[in-house]
């Protein structure tokens, strides 16, 4: 693909969702907007801070709750990482970055926030408490590790906190040993998980109380979900998404990235995994046999009658409910440049229930219409807009993740006109 081809002018960010570990709140991020709903109090949350200080000015690309639920992190294209105290929803620190941020992770002990940029560097800051037991971001970010000039697409700490796993656009998964002092860098590589033939889009860990160290699961642009032992880097099993969802994908989808795995969500302390696929109006529900180290399909859960193709998935610990969002940061061509987002929930997600996995109607979602109005911005999101949003995100993801091929003449021209060459002159 030559420069200028493939609708490069289309640059949108997906709508994202994150769920508090105890299911006390849920956050949707779309464009530069964070929308928080307090599920325990059944009310929208107003983010508290100095006016304008904590607001993002560009698309949010990553959001994450800490495992203990005390912190929340948001980051994105404005090169800022905001760290929030969940109790007050006050921004306790803003980190300014050199490059746009692509992913975030919080250590299991809640002491370190890691974030990765599009140049392939993972940075770390520490979070401490003052005499009044108030949390604050202590230091400026320091580089922790790096991939070689490749966009880092996902970060995840292992459940026991021993490893930090980072995935990139060049199909690599790196497993780094988390040192006692992360601010001094993570110089020891435990393993590489190699086997994907396209970019790795998402990571998560599957674990239970009986198998506490867990197994790593990854999704990719090669239409597979893979199971790994991250300690050894061994590939344990492969699930081919395309072979299972071909009958469910809509007709008329053209071009690349038909069966890209865009997100996956493992149920905490459980064996089920929900998988979002770029051309599927629903999700693929998998089960991980931890002792047997295998993946198997449970079912494909369709959202009948709607062009709802999830862009992000989330769930809380011990909950039988999974949250899904579909949407993008902006949409042109339908007389609107506003963000588009639609929220759904699915019950029967966990393995310890006899309930059939079912997508809930709007009036049965926790918070019901009040929640939807706050998180979506509107109760009326038309089907054509959701379809156009899914297509816009497919094109944008293709432009971002599929590496461009240049002719020799074009490569020489790009070398001559590089920004650093201009600066040197």
C-alpha positions as CSV (number, residue, x, y, z in Angstrom):
1,X,0.0,0.0,0.0
2,X,1.5,3.3,-1.1
3,X,1.4,6.5,1.0
4,X,-1.8,8.3,0.3
5,X,-3.8,5.1,-0.4
6,X,-6.3,3.5,1.9
7,X,-8.2,6.5,3.1
8,X,-5.3,7.8,5.3
9,X,-7.4,10.9,6.0
10,X,-9.7,8.8,8.1
11,X,-8.2,8.8,11.6
12,X,-10.7,8.0,14.3
13,X,-10.4,6.4,17.7
14,X,-12.7,3.7,19.0
15,X,-15.1,4.1,21.9
16,X,-13.7,2.3,25.0
17,X,-15.3,0.9,28.2
18,X,-13.8,0.0,31.6
19,X,-15.6,-1.6,34.6
20,X,-14.6,-1.2,38.2
21,X,-13.3,-4.5,39.7
22,X,-16.2,-4.5,42.2
23,X,-18.7,-3.3,39.6
24,X,-19.3,-0.1,41.5
25,X,-18.8,2.1,38.4
26,X,-18.3,2.0,34.7
27,X,-16.5,4.4,32.4
28,X,-16.9,5.1,28.7
29,X,-14.3,7.1,26.7
30,X,-15.2,8.5,23.3
31,X,-13.2,11.2,21.5
32,X,-11.7,13.4,24.4
33,X,-14.7,12.7,26.7
34,X,-14.7,10.6,29.9
35,X,-18.2,9.5,30.9
36,X,-18.4,7.9,34.4
37,X,-21.5,6.3,35.9
38,X,-21.7,5.4,39.6
39,X,-23.5,2.0,39.5
40,X,-23.6,1.7,43.3
41,X,-25.3,5.1,43.7
42,X,-27.1,4.9,40.4
43,X,-26.0,8.4,39.2
44,X,-23.8,10.1,36.7
45,X,-20.4,11.3,38.0
46,X,-19.0,14.7,37.5
47,X,-15.3,14.6,37.3
48,X,-13.8,16.8,40.0
49,X,-10.8,19.0,39.5
50,X,-9.6,22.5,38.5
51,X,-11.5,23.5,35.3
52,X,-9.6,22.4,32.2
53,X,-6.7,20.9,34.0
54,X,-7.7,17.2,33.6
55,X,-9.7,17.5,30.4
56,X,-8.2,15.6,27.4
57,X,-7.9,17.7,24.3
58,X,-7.7,14.9,21.8
59,X,-8.9,11.3,21.4
60,X,-8.5,9.0,24.4
61,X,-6.9,5.8,23.3
62,X,-6.5,3.8,26.6
63,X,-8.4,3.6,29.9
64,X,-7.8,1.2,32.9
65,X,-8.9,0.7,36.5
66,X,-6.3,-0.5,39.0
67,X,-6.8,-4.1,40.1
68,X,-7.8,-2.9,43.6
69,X,-10.1,-0.2,42.1
70,X,-8.5,2.8,43.8
71,X,-7.0,4.3,40.7
72,X,-8.2,5.0,37.1
73,X,-5.9,6.0,34.2
74,X,-6.8,7.7,30.9
75,X,-4.4,8.6,28.1
76,X,-4.4,9.3,24.4
77,X,-3.5,11.4,21.4
78,X,-3.0,14.7,23.4
79,X,0.2,13.1,24.8
80,X,-1.2,13.2,28.4
81,X,-1.8,10.5,31.0
82,X,-4.3,11.4,33.7
83,X,-4.3,9.5,36.9
84,X,-7.6,9.6,38.9
85,X,-8.6,8.8,42.4
86,X,-11.7,6.7,42.0
87,X,-13.2,7.6,45.5
88,X,-13.4,11.3,44.6
89,X,-12.9,11.2,40.8
90,X,-10.3,13.9,41.2
91,X,-7.3,13.9,39.0
92,X,-4.3,13.3,41.3
93,X,-1.7,13.8,38.6
94,X,-1.1,14.6,34.9
95,X,1.9,13.2,33.0
96,X,3.0,15.0,29.8
97,X,4.5,12.7,27.2
98,X,6.7,13.1,24.2
99,X,4.6,11.0,21.9
100,X,1.0,10.0,21.7
101,X,0.0,7.3,24.2
102,X,-1.3,4.0,22.9
103,X,-1.8,1.8,26.0
104,X,-1.7,1.8,29.8
105,X,-1.4,-0.6,32.7
106,X,-1.4,-0.4,36.5
107,X,0.6,-2.8,38.7
108,X,-1.3,-5.2,40.9
109,X,-0.1,-3.4,44.0
110,X,-1.3,0.0,42.6
111,X,2.2,1.6,43.1
112,X,3.1,2.1,39.4
113,X,1.4,3.3,36.3
114,X,2.9,2.2,33.0
115,X,2.1,3.6,29.6
116,X,3.4,3.1,26.1
117,X,3.7,5.4,23.2
118,X,3.6,5.1,19.4
119,X,7.4,5.1,19.2
120,X,7.6,1.9,21.1
121,X,8.7,3.1,24.6
122,X,7.1,2.0,27.9
123,X,7.3,4.6,30.6
124,X,6.6,4.4,34.3
125,X,5.6,6.7,37.2
126,X,5.1,5.9,40.8
127,X,2.0,6.6,42.9
128,X,2.3,7.3,46.6
129,X,0.3,8.5,49.6
130,X,0.9,11.6,51.7
131,X,0.4,12.0,55.5
132,X,-3.3,12.5,54.9
133,X,-3.5,9.2,53.0
134,X,-4.1,11.1,49.8
135,X,-2.6,9.5,46.7
136,X,-0.4,11.5,44.3
137,X,1.9,10.9,41.3
138,X,5.4,11.3,42.7
139,X,7.9,11.5,39.9
140,X,8.3,12.4,36.3
141,X,8.0,9.5,33.9
142,X,11.1,7.4,33.3
143,X,11.6,4.9,30.4
144,X,11.1,1.3,31.6
145,X,11.6,-0.7,28.4
146,X,11.2,-0.4,24.7
147,X,10.3,-2.2,21.5
148,X,12.3,-1.2,18.4
149,X,10.4,1.7,16.8
150,X,7.1,-0.2,16.8
151,X,3.7,1.0,18.0
152,X,2.9,-0.8,21.3
153,X,-0.7,-1.9,21.1
154,X,-1.3,-3.4,24.5
155,X,0.2,-3.7,28.0
156,X,-0.8,-6.2,30.8
157,X,0.7,-7.1,34.2
158,X,0.6,-10.8,35.1
159,X,-1.8,-11.5,38.0
160,X,1.1,-12.1,40.4
161,X,2.8,-8.9,39.3
162,X,6.0,-10.7,38.3
163,X,5.8,-9.8,34.6
164,X,4.8,-6.9,32.4
165,X,3.7,-8.1,28.9
166,X,3.8,-5.7,26.0
167,X,2.6,-6.3,22.4
168,X,3.3,-4.4,19.2
169,X,2.3,-3.8,15.6
170,X,5.0,-6.1,14.4
171,X,3.4,-9.2,15.8
172,X,5.7,-9.5,18.8
173,X,4.8,-10.1,22.5
174,X,7.6,-9.3,25.0
175,X,7.5,-10.6,28.6
176,X,9.6,-8.5,30.9
177,X,10.5,-9.2,34.5
178,X,9.2,-6.4,36.7
179,X,12.2,-5.3,38.9
180,X,12.0,-4.3,42.5
181,X,12.6,-0.7,41.4
182,X,10.7,-0.2,38.2
183,X,11.8,3.4,38.0
184,X,15.3,2.2,37.2
185,X,14.1,0.2,34.2
186,X,13.1,-3.4,33.3
187,X,16.3,-4.7,31.8
188,X,15.5,-8.5,32.1
189,X,13.5,-10.1,29.3
190,X,11.8,-13.3,30.5
191,X,10.6,-14.5,27.1
192,X,9.2,-13.6,23.7
193,X,5.8,-15.0,22.7
194,X,6.2,-15.3,18.9
195,X,3.8,-16.8,16.4
196,X,1.3,-14.2,15.3
197,X,1.6,-13.3,11.7
198,X,0.0,-9.9,12.0
199,X,-0.2,-7.1,14.6
200,X,-1.2,-8.1,18.1
201,X,-4.2,-6.0,19.1
202,X,-5.0,-7.1,22.7
203,X,-3.8,-9.0,25.7
204,X,-5.3,-10.4,28.9
205,X,-4.6,-13.1,31.5
206,X,-6.9,-16.0,32.3
207,X,-6.5,-17.2,35.9
208,X,-8.4,-18.8,38.9
209,X,-7.7,-19.2,42.6
210,X,-6.4,-22.7,41.8
211,X,-4.3,-21.5,38.9
212,X,-3.2,-18.1,40.2
213,X,-0.2,-17.4,37.9
214,X,-2.6,-17.7,34.9
215,X,-2.0,-18.0,31.2
216,X,-1.7,-15.2,28.7
217,X,-4.2,-14.8,25.9
218,X,-3.7,-12.6,22.8
219,X,-5.8,-11.4,19.9
220,X,-4.4,-10.4,16.5
221,X,-5.0,-9.1,13.0
222,X,-4.2,-12.6,11.8
223,X,-7.8,-13.6,12.9
224,X,-6.5,-15.8,15.8
225,X,-6.7,-15.9,19.6
226,X,-3.6,-17.6,21.0
227,X,-2.9,-19.0,24.5
228,X,0.6,-18.7,25.9
229,X,2.7,-19.7,28.9
230,X,4.4,-16.3,29.2
231,X,7.1,-17.6,31.6
232,X,8.5,-19.8,28.9
233,X,7.1,-18.1,25.8
234,X,5.5,-21.4,24.8
235,X,2.5,-21.3,22.4
236,X,-0.1,-23.6,24.0
237,X,-3.2,-23.4,21.7
238,X,-4.6,-21.4,18.8
239,X,-8.3,-20.5,18.1
240,X,-9.1,-19.5,14.5
241,X,-11.8,-16.9,14.7
242,X,-12.4,-16.7,11.0
243,X,-13.4,-20.4,10.8
244,X,-16.2,-19.8,13.4
245,X,-17.6,-16.4,12.5
246,X,-17.7,-16.5,8.7
247,X,-21.4,-17.4,8.7
248,X,-22.2,-14.5,11.1
249,X,-20.3,-11.7,9.4
250,X,-22.4,-9.2,7.3
251,X,-22.4,-9.4,3.6
252,X,-20.5,-6.9,1.5
253,X,-17.5,-6.3,3.8
254,X,-14.6,-5.7,1.5
255,X,-10.9,-5.1,1.8
256,X,-8.4,-6.1,4.5
257,X,-8.9,-6.9,8.1
258,X,-12.2,-8.8,7.8
259,X,-11.7,-11.0,10.9
260,X,-9.4,-8.9,13.0
261,X,-9.7,-9.6,16.8
262,X,-10.1,-6.0,18.1
263,X,-10.5,-6.7,21.8
264,X,-10.8,-9.5,24.3
265,X,-11.9,-9.6,27.9
266,X,-11.1,-12.5,30.3
267,X,-13.5,-12.8,33.2
268,X,-11.4,-12.2,36.4
269,X,-10.9,-15.4,38.5
270,X,-12.7,-17.4,35.8
271,X,-12.1,-19.3,32.6
272,X,-14.3,-17.5,30.1
273,X,-13.1,-15.1,27.4
274,X,-15.2,-12.7,25.3
275,X,-13.7,-11.8,21.9
276,X,-14.7,-8.9,19.7
277,X,-14.2,-9.3,16.0
278,X,-14.2,-6.5,13.5
279,X,-16.9,-7.8,11.2
280,X,-19.1,-9.5,13.8
281,X,-22.3,-7.9,15.3
282,X,-21.8,-9.7,18.6
283,X,-19.0,-11.5,20.4
284,X,-17.3,-14.9,20.4
285,X,-17.4,-16.6,23.8
286,X,-14.5,-18.9,24.5
287,X,-13.5,-21.1,27.4
288,X,-9.9,-21.7,28.6
289,X,-9.1,-25.1,30.1
290,X,-6.3,-24.0,32.4
291,X,-5.0,-27.5,33.5
292,X,-5.3,-28.8,29.9
293,X,-4.0,-25.5,28.5
294,X,-6.5,-25.3,25.6
295,X,-9.1,-23.0,24.1
296,X,-12.5,-24.0,23.0
297,X,-15.6,-22.2,21.7
298,X,-18.8,-21.9,23.8
299,X,-20.9,-20.0,21.4
300,X,-21.2,-17.0,19.1
301,X,-23.5,-14.4,20.8
302,X,-25.1,-12.3,18.1
303,X,-26.9,-9.0,18.6
304,X,-29.8,-9.6,16.2
305,X,-31.3,-6.9,14.2
306,X,-28.5,-4.3,14.9
307,X,-25.2,-3.4,13.3
308,X,-23.6,-3.4,16.7
309,X,-19.9,-4.4,16.2
310,X,-18.1,-3.9,19.6
311,X,-15.0,-1.8,19.8
312,X,-14.3,-2.5,23.4
313,X,-15.3,-5.0,26.2
314,X,-15.1,-4.9,30.0
315,X,-16.2,-6.7,33.1
316,X,-15.7,-6.6,36.9
317,X,-14.5,-9.3,39.3
318,X,-17.1,-11.9,40.3
319,X,-19.8,-10.3,38.0
320,X,-21.9,-12.3,35.6
321,X,-22.2,-9.3,33.4
322,X,-20.0,-8.1,30.5
323,X,-20.2,-4.5,29.1
324,X,-19.7,-3.8,25.4
325,X,-19.5,-0.5,23.5
326,X,-19.5,0.3,19.8
327,X,-18.6,3.6,18.4
328,X,-15.9,6.0,17.2
329,X,-14.6,9.5,18.1
330,X,-16.0,11.2,15.0
331,X,-18.1,10.3,12.1
332,X,-18.4,12.3,8.9
333,X,-20.7,11.9,6.0
334,X,-24.0,11.7,7.9
335,X,-24.4,15.4,8.6
336,X,-22.6,15.0,11.9
337,X,-19.0,15.1,13.2
338,X,-20.0,14.2,16.8
339,X,-18.8,11.0,18.6
340,X,-21.0,7.9,18.1
341,X,-21.3,5.4,21.0
342,X,-23.7,2.6,21.8
343,X,-23.6,0.6,25.1
344,X,-24.8,-3.0,25.6
345,X,-24.5,-5.6,28.4
346,X,-24.5,-9.4,28.3
347,X,-25.5,-11.7,31.2
348,X,-24.4,-15.3,31.6
349,X,-20.7,-14.4,31.1
350,X,-19.2,-16.5,33.9
351,X,-18.7,-20.2,33.9
352,X,-20.3,-20.8,37.4
353,X,-23.8,-20.0,36.1
354,X,-26.3,-22.0,34.2
355,X,-27.7,-18.9,32.6
356,X,-27.5,-18.7,28.8
357,X,-25.3,-15.8,27.6
358,X,-27.9,-13.2,26.6
359,X,-27.6,-9.6,25.4
360,X,-29.9,-7.5,27.7
361,X,-32.5,-5.1,26.4
362,X,-31.9,-1.4,27.3
363,X,-34.4,-1.3,30.2
364,X,-32.6,-4.2,31.9
365,X,-29.1,-2.7,31.9
366,X,-28.0,-1.5,35.3
367,X,-28.9,2.2,35.6
368,X,-31.3,1.7,32.7
369,X,-32.2,4.7,30.5
370,X,-30.4,7.2,32.9
371,X,-27.1,5.4,32.4
372,X,-27.5,5.1,28.7
373,X,-28.3,8.8,28.3
374,X,-25.1,9.7,30.2
375,X,-22.7,7.2,28.6
376,X,-24.1,7.3,25.1
377,X,-24.9,11.0,25.1
378,X,-28.2,10.2,23.6
379,X,-30.9,7.5,23.9
380,X,-31.4,7.6,20.1
381,X,-28.4,6.2,18.2
382,X,-29.5,5.3,14.7
383,X,-28.6,2.0,12.9
384,X,-27.0,3.7,9.9
385,X,-24.7,5.7,12.2
386,X,-23.5,2.6,14.0
387,X,-22.8,0.9,10.7
388,X,-20.9,3.9,9.4
389,X,-18.9,4.0,12.7
390,X,-17.9,0.4,12.4
391,X,-16.7,0.9,8.8
392,X,-14.8,4.1,9.8
393,X,-13.0,2.2,12.6
394,X,-12.1,-0.6,10.3
395,X,-10.5,1.7,7.8
396,X,-8.7,3.7,10.6
397,X,-7.4,0.5,12.2
398,X,-6.1,-0.7,8.8
399,X,-4.3,2.6,8.3
400,X,-2.8,2.5,11.8
401,X,-1.8,-1.2,12.0
402,X,-1.1,-2.4,8.4
403,X,2.5,-1.4,7.5
404,X,2.8,0.5,4.3
405,X,5.0,-0.7,1.4
406,X,6.8,1.9,-0.6
407,X,8.6,1.9,-3.9
408,X,12.3,2.6,-4.0
409,X,11.6,6.0,-5.5
410,X,9.1,6.9,-2.7
411,X,11.5,5.7,0.0
412,X,14.3,7.9,-1.3
413,X,11.9,10.9,-1.4
414,X,10.8,10.3,2.2
415,X,14.4,10.1,3.3
416,X,15.2,13.4,1.7
417,X,12.2,15.1,3.3
418,X,12.3,13.7,6.8
419,X,11.7,16.3,9.6
420,X,15.0,15.6,11.3
421,X,16.8,16.3,8.0
422,X,15.0,19.6,7.7
423,X,16.0,20.5,11.3
424,X,19.6,19.7,10.6
425,X,19.7,22.1,7.7
